[in-house]
Amino acid sequence: MAQDHARAISGVEITSIAVRPGIDVQINGEHYRHTGDPQMPLLWYLRDVLQLDGTKYSGENGVGGADLVLVDGKSTSAIGVPMSKLVGKPIITVEGLADSKGNLHPLQQAFIDEDAIGCGYCTPGWLIASMDLLNRRKDPSDSDIDTLPNLCRCGCQTRVRSAIKRAAAAMKQGSKA
């Protein structure tokens, strides 16, 4: 009814158009359609289009791991993957680790508890790489943690190791409940 009223006032015929073609992706449980350049790196889509700026730029090759996201549950360099390669794949960014009510994931809480944050630039990538590791290894060893591709210039690696182990213990405890 309101739409009919608007037509009468403006005298303009309103017609529907087909849905614009694009790349459908699921990011942090939400559906999005990218209608721009299919070769745009995921990092720029997250930061510039969706305004999800937790994932950081860490060079053209993703060296240092600050640009990591989970794609199909595996840590992936967001600068290294074009949107065209992500059709139908679930993507989780650091913003998607907390639950829908805003409760922190045990891994996020462990990073806070262990003061494993430093300047914070590398933290999102550490969280994503650690999440991938904890999904594969419920009780990661020091050597497992040492394989993570992240760099921290603040010297938080020892606290990150403690945080990952704390999170692993908390996640095991949670699964027993």
SVG drawing of the C-alpha trace seen along z (x, -y; Angstrom):
<svg xmlns="http://www.w3.org/2000/svg" viewBox="-2 -13 63 48">
<polyline fill="none" stroke="black" stroke-width="0.4" points="0.0,0.0 2.7,-2.5 4.6,-1.5 1.5,-2.2 1.2,-5.6 4.8,-6.4 4.2,-5.5 1.2,-7.8 3.1,-10.7 6.2,-10.5 4.7,-9.2 7.7,-6.9 7.2,-3.3 9.2,-1.0 10.3,2.3 12.4,5.0 15.7,6.0 17.6,9.3 19.9,9.9 23.3,8.6 25.8,11.4 28.5,11.8 30.4,14.0 28.4,15.3 30.5,15.8 29.7,16.5 31.7,14.5 31.3,14.9 28.0,16.7 26.6,13.9 25.9,14.0 27.5,11.4 27.7,10.9 30.8,9.4 29.9,7.8 33.3,6.1 36.5,7.4 36.7,11.2 40.5,10.9 40.2,8.6 42.0,10.1 39.8,11.2 41.7,8.8 40.6,5.7 37.0,7.0 37.0,7.5 38.7,4.2 37.4,1.8 34.0,3.2 32.8,4.8 34.8,2.6 36.0,5.6 39.5,4.3 40.7,6.9 42.5,8.8 45.7,6.8 47.9,6.2 51.2,8.0 52.8,7.5 51.9,8.6 52.8,12.2 51.2,12.3 54.5,12.8 54.1,12.6 50.5,14.0 48.7,10.8 46.3,11.3 45.1,14.8 41.5,15.9 39.9,19.3 38.6,20.6 36.9,23.9 38.4,24.1 42.0,23.7 44.2,20.6 44.6,18.8 46.3,15.6 43.6,13.1 45.9,11.1 46.8,14.3 43.3,15.5 41.1,13.7 37.4,13.5 36.8,15.7 38.3,18.7 35.9,18.3 32.6,19.2 30.5,21.1 33.4,21.4 32.8,20.4 35.2,17.7 35.8,16.8 37.7,13.6 39.0,12.6 35.7,10.8 33.8,14.1 35.6,16.0 33.3,14.7 29.8,16.1 26.7,14.3 26.1,12.9 29.6,11.4 31.1,13.9 34.8,14.4 36.1,17.7 38.3,19.5 41.3,18.7 40.5,15.0 40.1,15.1 43.4,16.9 45.2,14.3 43.9,11.7 44.6,13.7 48.2,14.4 48.8,10.8 49.7,12.2 48.8,9.1 51.8,6.7 51.0,3.9 48.1,5.9 48.9,5.8 49.8,9.4 47.2,10.6 44.3,11.3 46.6,13.5 47.9,15.4 44.3,16.0 43.4,17.4 46.5,19.6 46.0,20.8 42.4,21.6 43.4,23.7 46.0,25.5 43.6,26.2 41.0,27.5 43.6,30.0 45.4,30.8 43.5,30.7 46.7,30.7 49.4,29.0 53.0,29.4 55.6,26.7 56.9,27.9 53.3,27.7 53.0,24.1 56.4,23.4 55.1,24.3 52.7,21.3 53.6,18.8 53.1,15.7 55.7,13.1 55.6,10.8 58.1,8.0 56.9,7.2 58.3,10.4 55.0,12.0 55.8,15.5 56.3,17.0 53.0,15.6 51.3,16.7 52.5,20.3 51.0,20.1 47.8,18.7 47.4,21.5 48.0,24.1 45.6,22.4 42.9,22.3 43.5,25.9 42.9,26.8 39.8,24.6 38.4,26.1 38.9,29.7 37.2,28.7 34.3,27.2 33.9,30.3 33.5,32.5 30.5,30.4"/>
</svg>
